[in-house]
Amino acid sequence: MAAGKTEQGLEELLEAAMRDIHFQEDAPRRAMIEVFQALGPQEPLTVEFQQRLSVLLCS
């Protein structure tokens, strides 16, 4: 994500969360939340991936 590939990084974190949401004490989920905070709540990627993460967590 630091290389400007935020969407790709979020996709990879979401895939990791899908494989094992509790991997290393919820590391994928926590990393996504950090990215959301850095991007801001109005950023379209934040909105999209928060929704996708929510679906995963509620399933």
PDB file of N, CA, C and O in Angstrom:
ATOM      1  N   MET A   1       0.819  -1.186   0.000  1.00  0.00           N
ATOM      2  CA  MET A   1       0.000   0.000   0.000  1.00  0.00           C
ATOM      3  C   MET A   1       0.865   1.252   0.000  1.00  0.00           C
ATOM      4  O   MET A   1       0.487   2.274  -0.571  1.00  0.00           O
ATOM      5  N   ALA A   2       2.014   1.170   0.635  1.00  0.00           N
ATOM      6  CA  ALA A   2       2.914   2.317   0.683  1.00  0.00           C
ATOM      7  C   ALA A   2       3.408   2.690  -0.715  1.00  0.00           C
ATOM      8  O   ALA A   2       3.820   3.827  -0.945  1.00  0.00           O
ATOM      9  N   ALA A   3       3.368   1.746  -1.638  1.00  0.00           N
ATOM     10  CA  ALA A   3       3.825   1.999  -2.997  1.00  0.00           C
ATOM     11  C   ALA A   3       2.718   2.587  -3.867  1.00  0.00           C
ATOM     12  O   ALA A   3       2.856   2.654  -5.088  1.00  0.00           O
ATOM     13  N   GLY A   4       1.615   3.014  -3.239  1.00  0.00           N
ATOM     14  CA  GLY A   4       0.532   3.607  -3.997  1.00  0.00           C
ATOM     15  C   GLY A   4      -0.465   2.612  -4.553  1.00  0.00           C
ATOM     16  O   GLY A   4      -1.307   2.968  -5.379  1.00  0.00           O
ATOM     17  N   LYS A   5      -0.378   1.389  -4.115  1.00  0.00           N
ATOM     18  CA  LYS A   5      -1.294   0.350  -4.586  1.00  0.00           C
ATOM     19  C   LYS A   5      -2.269   0.000  -3.465  1.00  0.00           C
ATOM     20  O   LYS A   5      -2.355  -1.148  -3.027  1.00  0.00           O
ATOM     21  N   THR A   6      -2.990   1.003  -3.018  1.00  0.00           N
ATOM     22  CA  THR A   6      -3.870   0.853  -1.865  1.00  0.00           C
ATOM     23  C   THR A   6      -4.966  -0.171  -2.111  1.00  0.00           C
ATOM     24  O   THR A   6      -5.223  -1.027  -1.265  1.00  0.00           O
ATOM     25  N   GLU A   7      -5.607  -0.086  -3.262  1.00  0.00           N
ATOM     26  CA  GLU A   7      -6.692  -1.020  -3.548  1.00  0.00           C
ATOM     27  C   GLU A   7      -6.190  -2.461  -3.569  1.00  0.00           C
ATOM     28  O   GLU A   7      -6.829  -3.353  -3.011  1.00  0.00           O
ATOM     29  N   GLN A   8      -5.060  -2.684  -4.206  1.00  0.00           N
ATOM     30  CA  GLN A   8      -4.479  -4.025  -4.255  1.00  0.00           C
ATOM     31  C   GLN A   8      -4.120  -4.508  -2.853  1.00  0.00           C
ATOM     32  O   GLN A   8      -4.343  -5.673  -2.523  1.00  0.00           O
ATOM     33  N   GLY A   9      -3.573  -3.633  -2.037  1.00  0.00           N
ATOM     34  CA  GLY A   9      -3.222  -3.994  -0.663  1.00  0.00           C
ATOM     35  C   GLY A   9      -4.444  -4.360   0.158  1.00  0.00           C
ATOM     36  O   GLY A   9      -4.420  -5.321   0.927  1.00  0.00           O
ATOM     37  N   LEU A  10      -5.518  -3.589  -0.007  1.00  0.00           N
ATOM     38  CA  LEU A  10      -6.749  -3.897   0.712  1.00  0.00           C
ATOM     39  C   LEU A  10      -7.339  -5.223   0.251  1.00  0.00           C
ATOM     40  O   LEU A  10      -7.857  -5.991   1.061  1.00  0.00           O
ATOM     41  N   GLU A  11      -7.261  -5.490  -1.045  1.00  0.00           N
ATOM     42  CA  GLU A  11      -7.737  -6.781  -1.574  1.00  0.00           C
ATOM     43  C   GLU A  11      -6.971  -7.928  -0.926  1.00  0.00           C
ATOM     44  O   GLU A  11      -7.563  -8.930  -0.527  1.00  0.00           O
ATOM     45  N   GLU A  12      -5.657  -7.777  -0.823  1.00  0.00           N
ATOM     46  CA  GLU A  12      -4.831  -8.835  -0.234  1.00  0.00           C
ATOM     47  C   GLU A  12      -5.137  -9.017   1.251  1.00  0.00           C
ATOM     48  O   GLU A  12      -5.178 -10.144   1.744  1.00  0.00           O
ATOM     49  N   LEU A  13      -5.348  -7.925   1.954  1.00  0.00           N
ATOM     50  CA  LEU A  13      -5.703  -8.029   3.374  1.00  0.00           C
ATOM     51  C   LEU A  13      -7.068  -8.689   3.547  1.00  0.00           C
ATOM     52  O   LEU A  13      -7.259  -9.498   4.455  1.00  0.00           O
ATOM     53  N   LEU A  14      -8.011  -8.346   2.682  1.00  0.00           N
ATOM     54  CA  LEU A  14      -9.337  -8.957   2.763  1.00  0.00           C
ATOM     55  C   LEU A  14      -9.250 -10.454   2.475  1.00  0.00           C
ATOM     56  O   LEU A  14      -9.905 -11.254   3.142  1.00  0.00           O
ATOM     57  N   GLU A  15      -8.453 -10.830   1.493  1.00  0.00           N
ATOM     58  CA  GLU A  15      -8.263 -12.254   1.186  1.00  0.00           C
ATOM     59  C   GLU A  15      -7.652 -12.982   2.378  1.00  0.00           C
ATOM     60  O   GLU A  15      -8.058 -14.099   2.698  1.00  0.00           O
ATOM     61  N   ALA A  16      -6.683 -12.358   3.031  1.00  0.00           N
ATOM     62  CA  ALA A  16      -6.070 -12.975   4.218  1.00  0.00           C
ATOM     63  C   ALA A  16      -7.106 -13.132   5.319  1.00  0.00           C
ATOM     64  O   ALA A  16      -7.145 -14.159   5.998  1.00  0.00           O
ATOM     65  N   ALA A  17      -7.940 -12.125   5.497  1.00  0.00           N
ATOM     66  CA  ALA A  17      -8.990 -12.203   6.511  1.00  0.00           C
ATOM     67  C   ALA A  17      -9.992 -13.305   6.168  1.00  0.00           C
ATOM     68  O   ALA A  17     -10.505 -13.979   7.062  1.00  0.00           O
ATOM     69  N   MET A  18     -10.268 -13.486   4.892  1.00  0.00           N
ATOM     70  CA  MET A  18     -11.202 -14.530   4.476  1.00  0.00           C
ATOM     71  C   MET A  18     -10.640 -15.917   4.768  1.00  0.00           C
ATOM     72  O   MET A  18     -11.384 -16.836   5.111  1.00  0.00           O
ATOM     73  N   ARG A  19      -9.333 -16.062   4.630  1.00  0.00           N
ATOM     74  CA  ARG A  19      -8.698 -17.350   4.916  1.00  0.00           C
ATOM     75  C   ARG A  19      -8.701 -17.654   6.410  1.00  0.00           C
ATOM     76  O   ARG A  19      -8.997 -18.775   6.824  1.00  0.00           O
ATOM     77  N   ASP A  20      -8.366 -16.637   7.222  1.00  0.00           N
ATOM     78  CA  ASP A  20      -8.327 -16.832   8.677  1.00  0.00           C
ATOM     79  C   ASP A  20      -8.431 -15.475   9.354  1.00  0.00           C
ATOM     80  O   ASP A  20      -7.431 -14.779   9.525  1.00  0.00           O
ATOM     81  N   ILE A  21      -9.636 -15.106   9.735  1.00  0.00           N
ATOM     82  CA  ILE A  21      -9.888 -13.791  10.311  1.00  0.00           C
ATOM     83  C   ILE A  21      -9.105 -13.568  11.601  1.00  0.00           C
ATOM     84  O   ILE A  21      -8.829 -12.425  11.965  1.00  0.00           O
ATOM     85  N   HIS A  22      -8.751 -14.627  12.283  1.00  0.00           N
ATOM     86  CA  HIS A  22      -8.051 -14.496  13.563  1.00  0.00           C
ATOM     87  C   HIS A  22      -6.538 -14.694  13.446  1.00  0.00           C
ATOM     88  O   HIS A  22      -5.855 -14.813  14.464  1.00  0.00           O
ATOM     89  N   PHE A  23      -6.005 -14.731  12.221  1.00  0.00           N
ATOM     90  CA  PHE A  23      -4.567 -14.895  11.994  1.00  0.00           C
ATOM     91  C   PHE A  23      -3.798 -13.820  12.761  1.00  0.00           C
ATOM     92  O   PHE A  23      -4.092 -12.630  12.646  1.00  0.00           O
ATOM     93  N   GLN A  24      -2.843 -14.241  13.518  1.00  0.00           N
ATOM     94  CA  GLN A  24      -1.970 -13.361  14.318  1.00  0.00           C
ATOM     95  C   GLN A  24      -2.776 -12.287  15.044  1.00  0.00           C
ATOM     96  O   GLN A  24      -2.537 -11.090  14.887  1.00  0.00           O
ATOM     97  N   GLU A  25      -3.738 -12.750  15.843  1.00  0.00           N
ATOM     98  CA  GLU A  25      -4.558 -11.860  16.661  1.00  0.00           C
ATOM     99  C   GLU A  25      -5.307 -10.820  15.826  1.00  0.00           C
ATOM    100  O   GLU A  25      -5.295  -9.630  16.142  1.00  0.00           O
ATOM    101  N   ASP A  26      -5.953 -11.280  14.764  1.00  0.00           N
ATOM    102  CA  ASP A  26      -6.779 -10.426  13.889  1.00  0.00           C
ATOM    103  C   ASP A  26      -5.962  -9.418  13.085  1.00  0.00           C
ATOM    104  O   ASP A  26      -6.462  -8.335  12.782  1.00  0.00           O
ATOM    105  N   ALA A  27      -4.749  -9.737  12.739  1.00  0.00           N
ATOM    106  CA  ALA A  27      -3.864  -8.804  12.032  1.00  0.00           C
ATOM    107  C   ALA A  27      -4.451  -8.269  10.723  1.00  0.00           C
ATOM    108  O   ALA A  27      -4.356  -7.066  10.479  1.00  0.00           O
ATOM    109  N   PRO A  28      -5.059  -9.113   9.864  1.00  0.00           N
ATOM    110  CA  PRO A  28      -5.620  -8.557   8.620  1.00  0.00           C
ATOM    111  C   PRO A  28      -6.704  -7.505   8.889  1.00  0.00           C
ATOM    112  O   PRO A  28      -6.722  -6.447   8.259  1.00  0.00           O
ATOM    113  N   ARG A  29      -7.587  -7.800   9.809  1.00  0.00           N
ATOM    114  CA  ARG A  29      -8.672  -6.864  10.129  1.00  0.00           C
ATOM    115  C   ARG A  29      -8.109  -5.571  10.721  1.00  0.00           C
ATOM    116  O   ARG A  29      -8.527  -4.477  10.344  1.00  0.00           O
ATOM    117  N   ARG A  30      -7.172  -5.701  11.636  1.00  0.00           N
ATOM    118  CA  ARG A  30      -6.583  -4.521  12.274  1.00  0.00           C
ATOM    119  C   ARG A  30      -5.822  -3.663  11.256  1.00  0.00           C
ATOM    120  O   ARG A  30      -5.871  -2.434  11.317  1.00  0.00           O
ATOM    121  N   ALA A  31      -5.125  -4.310  10.326  1.00  0.00           N
ATOM    122  CA  ALA A  31      -4.392  -3.568   9.298  1.00  0.00           C
ATOM    123  C   ALA A  31      -5.361  -2.817   8.391  1.00  0.00           C
ATOM    124  O   ALA A  31      -5.097  -1.679   8.002  1.00  0.00           O
ATOM    125  N   MET A  32      -6.482  -3.453   8.056  1.00  0.00           N
ATOM    126  CA  MET A  32      -7.474  -2.773   7.219  1.00  0.00           C
ATOM    127  C   MET A  32      -8.020  -1.543   7.934  1.00  0.00           C
ATOM    128  O   MET A  32      -8.200  -0.495   7.314  1.00  0.00           O
ATOM    129  N   ILE A  33      -8.280  -1.659   9.213  1.00  0.00           N
ATOM    130  CA  ILE A  33      -8.806  -0.529   9.975  1.00  0.00           C
ATOM    131  C   ILE A  33      -7.795   0.621   9.997  1.00  0.00           C
ATOM    132  O   ILE A  33      -8.184   1.787   9.917  1.00  0.00           O
ATOM    133  N   GLU A  34      -6.523   0.306  10.103  1.00  0.00           N
ATOM    134  CA  GLU A  34      -5.488   1.345  10.066  1.00  0.00           C
ATOM    135  C   GLU A  34      -5.492   2.064   8.714  1.00  0.00           C
ATOM    136  O   GLU A  34      -5.348   3.285   8.654  1.00  0.00           O
ATOM    137  N   VAL A  35      -5.657   1.307   7.641  1.00  0.00           N
ATOM    138  CA  VAL A  35      -5.714   1.914   6.306  1.00  0.00           C
ATOM    139  C   VAL A  35      -6.955   2.795   6.192  1.00  0.00           C
ATOM    140  O   VAL A  35      -6.879   3.903   5.661  1.00  0.00           O
ATOM    141  N   PHE A  36      -8.088   2.318   6.681  1.00  0.00           N
ATOM    142  CA  PHE A  36      -9.313   3.116   6.639  1.00  0.00           C
ATOM    143  C   PHE A  36      -9.101   4.446   7.347  1.00  0.00           C
ATOM    144  O   PHE A  36      -9.519   5.493   6.851  1.00  0.00           O
ATOM    145  N   GLN A  37      -8.457   4.406   8.498  1.00  0.00           N
ATOM    146  CA  GLN A  37      -8.208   5.633   9.261  1.00  0.00           C
ATOM    147  C   GLN A  37      -7.285   6.574   8.493  1.00  0.00           C
ATOM    148  O   GLN A  37      -7.487   7.789   8.504  1.00  0.00           O
ATOM    149  N   ALA A  38      -6.284   6.026   7.832  1.00  0.00           N
ATOM    150  CA  ALA A  38      -5.347   6.852   7.068  1.00  0.00           C
ATOM    151  C   ALA A  38      -6.025   7.483   5.849  1.00  0.00           C
ATOM    152  O   ALA A  38      -5.751   8.633   5.504  1.00  0.00           O
ATOM    153  N   LEU A  39      -6.907   6.725   5.205  1.00  0.00           N
ATOM    154  CA  LEU A  39      -7.584   7.229   4.006  1.00  0.00           C
ATOM    155  C   LEU A  39      -8.689   8.225   4.344  1.00  0.00           C
ATOM    156  O   LEU A  39      -8.934   9.169   3.592  1.00  0.00           O
ATOM    157  N   GLY A  40      -9.342   8.014   5.460  1.00  0.00           N
ATOM    158  CA  GLY A  40     -10.455   8.870   5.850  1.00  0.00           C
ATOM    159  C   GLY A  40     -11.788   8.230   5.519  1.00  0.00           C
ATOM    160  O   GLY A  40     -11.877   7.391   4.622  1.00  0.00           O
ATOM    161  N   PRO A  41     -12.830   8.626   6.246  1.00  0.00           N
ATOM    162  CA  PRO A  41     -14.135   7.975   6.114  1.00  0.00           C
ATOM    163  C   PRO A  41     -14.859   8.259   4.800  1.00  0.00           C
ATOM    164  O   PRO A  41     -15.750   7.498   4.422  1.00  0.00           O
ATOM    165  N   GLN A  42     -14.507   9.316   4.105  1.00  0.00           N
ATOM    166  CA  GLN A  42     -15.196   9.658   2.858  1.00  0.00           C
ATOM    167  C   GLN A  42     -14.546   9.045   1.615  1.00  0.00           C
ATOM    168  O   GLN A  42     -15.111   9.098   0.522  1.00  0.00           O
ATOM    169  N   GLU A  43     -13.370   8.472   1.788  1.00  0.00           N
ATOM    170  CA  GLU A  43     -12.642   7.854   0.669  1.00  0.00           C
ATOM    171  C   GLU A  43     -13.440   6.673   0.139  1.00  0.00           C
ATOM    172  O   GLU A  43     -13.835   5.809   0.922  1.00  0.00           O
ATOM    173  N   PRO A  44     -13.693   6.605  -1.174  1.00  0.00           N
ATOM    174  CA  PRO A  44     -14.463   5.490  -1.738  1.00  0.00           C
ATOM    175  C   PRO A  44     -13.899   4.106  -1.407  1.00  0.00           C
ATOM    176  O   PRO A  44     -14.670   3.171  -1.190  1.00  0.00           O
ATOM    177  N   LEU A  45     -12.580   3.955  -1.365  1.00  0.00           N
ATOM    178  CA  LEU A  45     -12.006   2.660  -1.011  1.00  0.00           C
ATOM    179  C   LEU A  45     -12.323   2.298   0.435  1.00  0.00           C
ATOM    180  O   LEU A  45     -12.554   1.128   0.741  1.00  0.00           O
ATOM    181  N   THR A  46     -12.338   3.272   1.312  1.00  0.00           N
ATOM    182  CA  THR A  46     -12.694   3.015   2.708  1.00  0.00           C
ATOM    183  C   THR A  46     -14.118   2.488   2.782  1.00  0.00           C
ATOM    184  O   THR A  46     -14.380   1.475   3.431  1.00  0.00           O
ATOM    185  N   VAL A  47     -15.030   3.174   2.121  1.00  0.00           N
ATOM    186  CA  VAL A  47     -16.440   2.788   2.155  1.00  0.00           C
ATOM    187  C   VAL A  47     -16.622   1.377   1.593  1.00  0.00           C
ATOM    188  O   VAL A  47     -17.290   0.539   2.198  1.00  0.00           O
ATOM    189  N   GLU A  48     -16.022   1.128   0.430  1.00  0.00           N
ATOM    190  CA  GLU A  48     -16.169  -0.182  -0.216  1.00  0.00           C
ATOM    191  C   GLU A  48     -15.618  -1.318   0.650  1.00  0.00           C
ATOM    192  O   GLU A  48     -16.287  -2.331   0.852  1.00  0.00           O
ATOM    193  N   PHE A  49     -14.414  -1.144   1.151  1.00  0.00           N
ATOM    194  CA  PHE A  49     -13.787  -2.235   1.889  1.00  0.00           C
ATOM    195  C   PHE A  49     -14.327  -2.371   3.308  1.00  0.00           C
ATOM    196  O   PHE A  49     -14.272  -3.460   3.878  1.00  0.00           O
ATOM    197  N   GLN A  50     -14.839  -1.308   3.883  1.00  0.00           N
ATOM    198  CA  GLN A  50     -15.514  -1.443   5.179  1.00  0.00           C
ATOM    199  C   GLN A  50     -16.754  -2.305   5.004  1.00  0.00           C
ATOM    200  O   GLN A  50     -17.040  -3.163   5.839  1.00  0.00           O
ATOM    201  N   GLN A  51     -17.486  -2.082   3.929  1.00  0.00           N
ATOM    202  CA  GLN A  51     -18.676  -2.880   3.659  1.00  0.00           C
ATOM    203  C   GLN A  51     -18.314  -4.346   3.446  1.00  0.00           C
ATOM    204  O   GLN A  51     -18.970  -5.240   3.981  1.00  0.00           O
ATOM    205  N   ARG A  52     -17.280  -4.581   2.672  1.00  0.00           N
ATOM    206  CA  ARG A  52     -16.870  -5.944   2.377  1.00  0.00           C
ATOM    207  C   ARG A  52     -16.370  -6.648   3.647  1.00  0.00           C
ATOM    208  O   ARG A  52     -16.658  -7.826   3.857  1.00  0.00           O
ATOM    209  N   LEU A  53     -15.634  -5.938   4.477  1.00  0.00           N
ATOM    210  CA  LEU A  53     -15.152  -6.504   5.727  1.00  0.00           C
ATOM    211  C   LEU A  53     -16.325  -6.788   6.672  1.00  0.00           C
ATOM    212  O   LEU A  53     -16.338  -7.810   7.358  1.00  0.00           O
ATOM    213  N   SER A  54     -17.290  -5.902   6.704  1.00  0.00           N
ATOM    214  CA  SER A  54     -18.473  -6.092   7.543  1.00  0.00           C
ATOM    215  C   SER A  54     -19.241  -7.351   7.152  1.00  0.00           C
ATOM    216  O   SER A  54     -19.694  -8.107   8.011  1.00  0.00           O
ATOM    217  N   VAL A  55     -19.379  -7.563   5.857  1.00  0.00           N
ATOM    218  CA  VAL A  55     -20.067  -8.774   5.379  1.00  0.00           C
ATOM    219  C   VAL A  55     -19.322 -10.017   5.852  1.00  0.00           C
ATOM    220  O   VAL A  55     -19.936 -10.981   6.311  1.00  0.00           O
ATOM    221  N   LEU A  56     -18.006  -9.989   5.739  1.00  0.00           N
ATOM    222  CA  LEU A  56     -17.194 -11.125   6.188  1.00  0.00           C
ATOM    223  C   LEU A  56     -17.352 -11.350   7.676  1.00  0.00           C
ATOM    224  O   LEU A  56     -17.521 -12.487   8.116  1.00  0.00           O
ATOM    225  N   LEU A  57     -17.301 -10.292   8.453  1.00  0.00           N
ATOM    226  CA  LEU A  57     -17.388 -10.437   9.911  1.00  0.00           C
ATOM    227  C   LEU A  57     -18.769 -10.896  10.372  1.00  0.00           C
ATOM    228  O   LEU A  57     -18.898 -11.539  11.414  1.00  0.00           O
ATOM    229  N   CYS A  58     -19.786 -10.571   9.604  1.00  0.00           N
ATOM    230  CA  CYS A  58     -21.160 -10.939   9.985  1.00  0.00           C
ATOM    231  C   CYS A  58     -21.592 -12.292   9.426  1.00  0.00           C
ATOM    232  O   CYS A  58     -22.693 -12.763   9.713  1.00  0.00           O
ATOM    233  N   SER A  59     -20.739 -12.908   8.641  1.00  0.00           N
ATOM    234  CA  SER A  59     -21.137 -14.199   8.048  1.00  0.00           C
ATOM    235  C   SER A  59     -20.675 -15.371   8.877  1.00  0.00           C
ATOM    236  O   SER A  59     -20.928 -16.520   8.517  1.00  0.00           O
TER     237      SER A  59
END
